[in-house]
Amino acid sequence: MHPMQWLSRHDRGFVALRRAGRGAILMPAMFALGIEVIGNPVVALFAGFGSFAMLLLVDFAGSWRDRIKAHIALSLVGVLFISLATLVSRDVWPATLAMLVIGFGVLFAGVLSSVLAGASTSLLLAFILPVSLAAPDSSIGDRLAGWGMATAGALFAVTFLWPAPAREPLRSAASAACAALGRRLRAEVDRVMGEGEHSPAVEDELEAAVSTSETAVAALQREFLATPYRPGSLGTTARSLVRLVDEINWLNAIVLQPAEPSQGTPVDRAACAVKTAAATVLELGAELLAVTGGDCRTLHSAMLELTGALSGMEELATAHLPTRRSPAGAGAADMRAEEFITSLDPSFRAQELAFAVSLIGHDIDVTAASERRSFLERLLGRRPRGVAGTLSAAQERAAPHVDRHSVWLHNSVRGAVGLGLAVFVAKETGVQHAFWVILGTLSVLRSNALSTGQNVLRGLLGTVAGFVIGAAILAVIGTNATLLWFLLPPTILLAGFAPAAISFAAGQAAFTLTLVFLFNIIQPAGWRVGLLRVEDIALGCAISLLVGMLFWPRGAGAALRRALAEAYAQSAGYLASAVDFGMVRCDQSTASLAMPAADAARASAAAGRLDDTFRGYLAERGAKPAPLAAVTRLVTGISGLRLAADAILDLWQREDGAAAGDRAAARRELIQSSERVRAWYEDLARSLLDGRDPQRPLEHDRAADARLVEAVRHDLRGEDGRASATAVRMIWTGDHLDAARRLQQVIVGPAQTAGEA
């Protein structure tokens, strides 16, 4: 294989090579400036490791401006950490407690933002290095001077040394998915409106549109799950983009429903008009996502047209509802009910589609409006109307993880305890290089005891290999400083490139080799530096393994089952609450019911915990016990339940309760259907925890459909004999519940597979 082919396959976009190349240039330069020019080993040490932290351990995405701001923020927090760590570095207990608190704070803060999560190792290194090296308060100046040199070098590197292109893969993927879905909608409308023989050109266009949309949505989902933490930050734009993923996935599921009416059923032109208007919104939204801060006026007009098309379709659906009773006989009633619901099916699909596209259009509008803000508006914290502030967003993001079942909380506690224990052991035992004990703990600690054990072995093997190679080199060249300076850049290059492109063990070997060279430049000691490195890393690995065994050792698989169970139970409860809200909303004789905001919040919190747990499951090394496709299908089913509940709420918020007629019978049927659906999903949640097979999916209850239709036909009509809009909403609510029932057939197989695994 050609070297460039191998490189492009193992290092997509040359991200690791870019990061390692910058480090190989700047880290030796900063180290040389401190040791050879300034002549201060402390300045040199912090300049070198500061460069390592800012160039090799973190790679901020986004625009050039965003990356610069992120590096400046990292530097400022590093100043605070270095100062605090130096103040407590001389005493064991203050150092241990400070490491415990800082470790937990840094690790848990990652749940707020992928930027914080990606910088967590760099931030921890900024505290670990000074706290492990006991020094008087007077050394703070030298340490901060080295850190400042590293900051200046890092800013220069990210700006001028092979600048990374603006990377917003999630946004690009969302734009492509919106455009592809809009094209598919138009192709489906063209085919349906053909009314007769479909030309080969129309069929070919539909087939191509279907293939393109499925590929684009799959690419969006892959991009969304490509990182071990939820992408985005607390910024308005990032939050809107993350919401788009669930909405586009749900829309794709809606679009996949059959577009053609049943045999003998006339084409629903009003539903086709809604689809065409929705396609326009998607296409304009895709264009806005492709630029920064675009003009949303055409999108606003398209969304108004979509609202108008939806209102017109509702009026036509109401006018066409039959209000006479079905012929006598249960069989005839069931047949008539099925025909009736089938006739409304295109309008329901269009209503469901319109709601999903409206959500997408709104989030794209918020994204563009946020980007159009001036510098002063951003500085003053002014946000687009209806968007929560940063503090509220942080509370909303963090609150779900203040829960004993949160994997993120478990990992934060585990990491903090491991680092605190490492500081205590390193200082109490008086090892020569306490820094390596703590760093060894940080390097190998993972989400469970098994994975930690695997990384202990890899870490030790890599460290031993690096020591052996370093000892062999030193045996040949001795402690010749000139040769060591020449060897340092390529070694740093390998240390930065190997973990991402080769293996964790290879990265440990290259890092050990780098340290052997660095410390022999500062204070020539030959191969003994490498031996001390092996001993200290072994001690750190032992601490990491112990903490991994004591704290939640069941692993991400068990945590994922519990997170799935919670998310399905809470989402089903939210769906039932949405139906209850609608049934009360449509009747003035009943006391008003508040929006089920608490149920929505609980469902959203459970879904957020599930997302983080699933990412931990994906990132965990080793074979997965259940097929990844089955687990992914279970995870994505959650958004279908939650958005169905959102759609029901949106449906009934337009109801004023003023329609004539008694709604008791229709309400009773819908509430009973809602409870049956909820009970099934709650049993599914219990089966995931118990490891048993879930119940069979609920069958389509045609008798219940017939009772609902009769109740609607008899009770929900005005004095003129025509059915009211409330009747249509009743039927559509039943359709949303039926969609939740059909979802059971999609997830029951994966649930059974996961239980067996």
Secondary structure as the mmCIF struct_conf table of DSSP 4:
data_model
#
loop_
_struct_conf.conf_type_id
_struct_conf.id
_struct_conf.beg_label_comp_id
_struct_conf.beg_label_asym_id
_struct_conf.beg_label_seq_id
_struct_conf.end_label_comp_id
_struct_conf.end_label_asym_id
_struct_conf.end_label_seq_id
HELX_RH_AL_P HELX_RH_AL_P1 PRO A 3 HIS A 10
BEND BEND1 ASP A 11 ASP A 11
HELX_RH_3T_P HELX_RH_3T_P1 ARG A 12 PHE A 14
HELX_RH_AL_P HELX_RH_AL_P2 VAL A 15 ALA A 32
HELX_RH_PI_P HELX_RH_PI_P1 LEU A 33 ILE A 38
HELX_RH_AL_P HELX_RH_AL_P3 PRO A 41 SER A 51
HELX_RH_PI_P HELX_RH_PI_P2 PHE A 52 LEU A 56
BEND BEND2 LEU A 57 LEU A 57
STRN STRN1 GLY A 62 GLY A 62
HELX_RH_AL_P HELX_RH_AL_P4 TRP A 64 VAL A 88
TURN_TY1_P TURN_TY1_P1 SER A 89 ARG A 90
BEND BEND3 ASP A 91 ASP A 91
HELX_RH_AL_P HELX_RH_AL_P5 VAL A 92 ALA A 109
TURN_TY1_P TURN_TY1_P2 GLY A 110 LEU A 112
HELX_RH_AL_P HELX_RH_AL_P6 SER A 114 GLY A 118
TURN_TY1_P TURN_TY1_P3 ALA A 119 ALA A 119
HELX_RH_AL_P HELX_RH_AL_P7 SER A 120 SER A 132
BEND BEND4 LEU A 133 LEU A 133
HELX_RH_3T_P HELX_RH_3T_P2 ASP A 137 SER A 139
HELX_RH_AL_P HELX_RH_AL_P8 ILE A 140 PHE A 160
BEND BEND5 LEU A 161 TRP A 162
HELX_LH_PP_P HELX_LH_PP_P1 PRO A 163 ALA A 166
STRN STRN2 ARG A 167 ARG A 167
HELX_RH_AL_P HELX_RH_AL_P9 PRO A 169 MET A 193
TURN_TY1_P TURN_TY1_P4 GLY A 194 GLY A 194
BEND BEND6 GLY A 196 GLY A 196
HELX_LH_PP_P HELX_LH_PP_P2 GLU A 197 SER A 199
HELX_RH_AL_P HELX_RH_AL_P10 PRO A 200 PHE A 224
TURN_TY1_P TURN_TY1_P5 LEU A 225 LEU A 225
BEND BEND7 ALA A 226 TYR A 229
BEND BEND8 LEU A 234 GLY A 235
HELX_RH_AL_P HELX_RH_AL_P11 THR A 236 VAL A 255
TURN_TY1_P TURN_TY1_P6 LEU A 256 LEU A 256
BEND BEND9 GLN A 257 GLN A 257
BEND BEND10 GLU A 260 GLU A 260
HELX_LH_PP_P HELX_LH_PP_P3 PRO A 261 SER A 262
TURN_TY1_P TURN_TY1_P7 GLN A 263 GLY A 264
HELX_LH_PP_P HELX_LH_PP_P4 THR A 265 VAL A 267
HELX_RH_AL_P HELX_RH_AL_P12 ARG A 269 LEU A 289
TURN_TY1_P TURN_TY1_P8 ALA A 290 ALA A 290
BEND BEND11 VAL A 291 GLY A 293
HELX_RH_AL_P HELX_RH_AL_P13 ARG A 297 ALA A 319
TURN_TY1_P TURN_TY1_P9 HIS A 320 HIS A 320
BEND BEND12 ARG A 324 ARG A 324
HELX_LH_PP_P HELX_LH_PP_P5 ARG A 325 PRO A 327
BEND BEND13 ALA A 328 GLY A 329
HELX_RH_AL_P HELX_RH_AL_P14 ALA A 330 GLU A 371
TURN_TY1_P TURN_TY1_P10 ARG A 372 ARG A 372
HELX_RH_AL_P HELX_RH_AL_P15 PHE A 375 LEU A 379
TURN_TY1_P TURN_TY1_P11 LEU A 380 GLY A 381
TURN_TY1_P TURN_TY1_P12 ARG A 385 GLY A 386
HELX_RH_AL_P HELX_RH_AL_P16 THR A 390 ALA A 398
HELX_RH_3T_P HELX_RH_3T_P3 ALA A 399 HIS A 401
BEND BEND14 VAL A 402 ASP A 403
TURN_TY1_P TURN_TY1_P13 ARG A 404 HIS A 405
HELX_RH_AL_P HELX_RH_AL_P17 VAL A 407 THR A 429
TURN_TY1_P TURN_TY1_P14 GLY A 430 GLY A 430
BEND BEND15 GLN A 432 GLN A 432
HELX_RH_AL_P HELX_RH_AL_P18 ALA A 434 VAL A 444
BEND BEND16 SER A 447 ASN A 448
HELX_RH_AL_P HELX_RH_AL_P19 ALA A 449 ILE A 477
TURN_TY1_P TURN_TY1_P15 GLY A 478 THR A 479
HELX_RH_AL_P HELX_RH_AL_P20 ALA A 481 ALA A 501
TURN_TY1_P TURN_TY1_P16 ILE A 502 ILE A 502
HELX_RH_AL_P HELX_RH_AL_P21 PHE A 504 ILE A 522
BEND BEND17 GLN A 523 GLN A 523
TURN_TY1_P TURN_TY1_P17 GLY A 526 TRP A 527
HELX_RH_AL_P HELX_RH_AL_P22 ARG A 528 LEU A 550
BEND BEND18 PHE A 551 PHE A 551
TURN_TY1_P TURN_TY1_P18 PRO A 553 ARG A 554
HELX_RH_AL_P HELX_RH_AL_P23 GLY A 555 ARG A 585
TURN_TY1_P TURN_TY1_P19 CYS A 586 CYS A 586
TURN_TY1_P TURN_TY1_P20 GLN A 588 SER A 589
BEND BEND19 THR A 590 THR A 590
HELX_RH_AL_P HELX_RH_AL_P24 ALA A 597 ALA A 619
BEND BEND20 GLU A 620 GLU A 620
BEND BEND21 GLY A 622 GLY A 622
BEND BEND22 PRO A 625 ALA A 626
HELX_RH_AL_P HELX_RH_AL_P25 LEU A 628 GLN A 653
TURN_TY1_P TURN_TY1_P21 ARG A 654 ARG A 654
BEND BEND23 GLY A 657 GLY A 657
BEND BEND24 ALA A 660 GLY A 661
HELX_RH_AL_P HELX_RH_AL_P26 ALA A 664 ASP A 690
TURN_TY1_P TURN_TY1_P22 GLY A 691 GLY A 691
HELX_LH_PP_P HELX_LH_PP_P6 ARG A 692 HIS A 700
HELX_RH_AL_P HELX_RH_AL_P27 ARG A 702 ASP A 715
BEND BEND25 LEU A 716 LEU A 716
STRN STRN3 ARG A 717 ARG A 717
TURN_TY1_P TURN_TY1_P23 GLU A 719 ASP A 720
BEND BEND26 GLY A 721 GLY A 721
HELX_LH_PP_P HELX_LH_PP_P7 ARG A 722 ARG A 722
STRN STRN4 ALA A 723 ALA A 723
HELX_LH_PP_P HELX_LH_PP_P8 SER A 724 SER A 724
HELX_RH_AL_P HELX_RH_AL_P28 ALA A 725 GLU A 756
#
